[in-house]
Amino acid sequence: MPDLRKAAIEFAHTNRDRFLEELSELIAIPSISADTAYRKDIQRAAEWLSEKLKGLGFENIQIMPTAGLPLVYGEYLKAGKDAQTMMVYGHYDVQPADPVEQWDSSPFEASIRGDRLYGRGATDMKGQVIASLAAVEAVLQSGGSSVNIKFFFEGEEEVGSTGLDAAIIENKELFAADFALNPDAGMLSATLPTITYALRGLAYFELHLSGPSHDLHSGLYGGTVLNPANELARLIGGMHDAEGRVLLPHFYDSVRELDDEERKDMARLPHDDTFITEQTGVEILHGEKGYSSAERASGRPTLDVNGLLSGYIGEGAKTVLPAKAMAKISCRLVADQDPEEVHKQLIEYVEENIHPSMTWEVILHSKAVASISEKDSKAIQAMSKAMKEIWSTDPIFRREGGTIPVVGYFQDLLGVESVLTGFGLPEDRMHSPNESLHLPTWEKGIDALIHFIYNVGE
């Protein structure tokens, strides 16, 4: 191992307790983007990251307002004009902690039990943010970087990055880079380093139905006035056929099909149906006919109800015919699908199927395009080499079923491809109570990122 690499790795090992303390400090800030009650905490998290970048010697540090929540930006450009420029992405916002009563420890107080650190954001993605900062610090403290580095932290990834595209367009020159490092994906297991080359997109809606002008007595009016809750249930029930296919008009017209090579790669992934049933607690899996679970979860589009609201939901009985009903609906999209087109398809479906006594509205809350990266790019190969150095095995390349809006924005608006990786594990319970971070994997991840920076520089 060259002397600089060795020094950087040793620095990281020596300072891991401090890195862990910094992660605990960041977790303690409840930077929940979905709830306006936490706006001050969003600002606190942005300021914490700004101060951290200042301490690392970064320049031009900014907390940048957007149409949504603020970005944090900083740059280290001492490698020179001829050197590669890497944009390191992260998001500092987190999901709500609800239901809080299901946590075994306080969600915003880092708690170590065994080889895991528990807390909201521990794995998604404050742990990954600190790993990136730690790796960069180790390199800078061990002779400097031969790669120019920019950090780009957003505060609303968990609510769809609503202000991000406009902010990128307004700051194209500032955000210019040769490639991006994005550790917001994850690993298939603690022994299988993973690089993600494709992400699904997202279109997130609310469907509102209104019937009578006010709630009605179901004994007096039931059977004569159409119940919006019943009608909403009927509409939702008609959005899939018996084989799991989505029935919105033209939904599959633009879907890019999986090729034979991708399907062969997916068949070799280690997470089979038994693993999925164990992780989810269900006994029987379900999905689009003709595709494996791995294909359905990452390479095929979906439509799912995420929430329902109507009528009386308190304790006991109230025989009410509700005046309104609402469903939250998300579609995970694959390459070549346009969220705006899916919005039109949902509207067309409702127009064709709703009862004329209903008034209704479809609201598009958030959207993100799907993305696919080249697996043989120099940056991805540099990450592959780094992971093999640490885990002594080649990484697995995979599609990811989730959505990271910034990847598509970087690709479409900046022409910047992302190296998607991360050190979260399937059992980390991201977005759920008792979210945690596997510390041995996280520590290896820091070492891998150090190797990656040197590989890119060489």
Secondary structure, DSSP 8 states (H G I E B T S, - for coil): --HHHHHHHHHHHHTHHHHHHHHHHHHTS--BSS-GGGHHHHHHHHHHHHHHHHHTT-EEEEEE--SSS-EEEEEE-TT-TTS-EEEEEEE--B----SGGG-SS-TTS-EEETTEEESTTTTTTHHHHHHHHHHHHHHHTTT--SSEEEEEEES-GGGT-TTHHHHHHHTTTTT--SEEEE--S--SBTTB-EEEEEE-EEEEEEEEEE-SSS-EEHHHHBTTB--HHHHHHHHHHTTB-TTS-B-STTTTTT-----HHHHHHHHT-S--HHHHHHHH--SS----TTS-HHHHHHTS---EEEEEEES--SSS---EE-SEEEEEEEEEE-TT--HHHHHHHHHHHHHHHS-TT-EEEEEEEEEE--EE--TT-HHHHHHHHHHHHHHSS--EEEEESS--HHHHHIIIII---EEE-----GGG-TTSTT-EEEHHHHHHHHHHHHHHHHHHH-
